[in-house]
Amino acid sequence: MTALAQGLVERLAVVEKIICPTPVIQLTNNHIDLFTKLEYLNGIGSIKDRPALWTLKRAIERGEIESQTTIIESSSGNFACAIATLAKMLEINFIPVIDPNISPLYESWLRSQCDRVIKVENHDDTGGFLKSRLCKVQQLKSEISDSYWPNQYGNPDCMEAHYHLTGEEIWQSISSIDYVFLGVSSAGTIAGVSQRLKEHNANIRIVAVDVEGSVIFRHSLYKRWISGLGSSIIPPLLKHALIDEVVLVSEVETIAGCHELLEKYGLFVGGSSGSAYSAIKQYFAKLNQRTRPRVLFLCCDRGNAYLNNIFNRRWVEWRVNATDNA
Ligand SMILES: Cc1ncc(COP(=O)(O)O)c(C=O)c1O
């Protein structure tokens, strides 16, 4: 092994230590036994720390990333921030490809960590930016000879991270559970967690949470304002997920869910946590349960990146009163 490669392996051993189990807490509820796993307590700040670390680790072990490699990835926030921080610790170059919908907080973070940040400005045929970002990634890959694309939408390493880490940790913290509600975007979380949990107990019901305007479960595509959940493509990892049911949540319900989590439980969390919490309320309001089911959801990131929308009174007023979906 060369000195450069040895240095990278040594840095990876240090970086790996930042991933630790996150706590599961119980929230008071009149109808169900409600639990949440605080994924925002991951070191860099979100559930995406796990697939980011796992993907880089596996690629280094396979020799696909070496110290001179440039990592290129398309992301609207958490995944890019996680990769940026880890890449800096590993002393590897990273170019994030972002779009104008990114939270100003995430953009500042990326610009502070990376020498080069590319922001696509052209809408794709869906009216969004995901396909434009992916196109830009392909262009950069063809221009930069030694480059690596983690490809969070299709890389089985992302799913494996949630299988080995998030899913197994859920089981270790709370093995007697009836329902797990999981938000979907790249589908890495739901694919890995559902496989792991159902291996332990096939009766655990996995409920996928998606947002209105997303096509993941073949609903109509339209503009979404809150980042985190949903997608304008069907993510390839979805086919590995073991899903029993799907609940669709509107942006107004997501906002209400976030506000309630803050006001009732003191949890200052982002859109996907509010969507999952709203989905649980919606789901159990319709069910006539004789016993109290044990239900878990994830609080995937903090509310800081949503101060310009979910936690901005004027924006919320505008969003709630908007009559169309544009
Ligand atoms: C805050 C947050 N929660 C949940 C998700 C969904 O996770 P996954 O991409 O694994 O489906 C994402 C994805 O970007 C996210 O940023």
The ligand as a Gaussian input file, in Angstrom:
#p B3LYP/6-31G(d) Opt

LIG

0 1
 C      -34.510000      15.145000       6.119000
 C      -34.750000      13.913000       5.295000
 N      -35.578000      12.989000       5.743000
 C      -35.842000      11.886000       5.023000
 C      -35.276000      11.675000       3.785000
 C      -35.638000      10.446000       3.000000
 O      -34.657000       9.485000       3.034000
 P      -34.294000       8.587000       1.778000
 O      -33.583000       9.486000       0.789000
 O      -33.384000       7.539000       2.317000
 O      -35.549000       8.034000       1.200000
 C      -34.412000      12.627000       3.300000
 C      -33.812000      12.467000       2.016000
 O      -33.194000      13.325000       1.440000
 C      -34.123000      13.787000       4.075000
 O      -33.274000      14.744000       3.640000

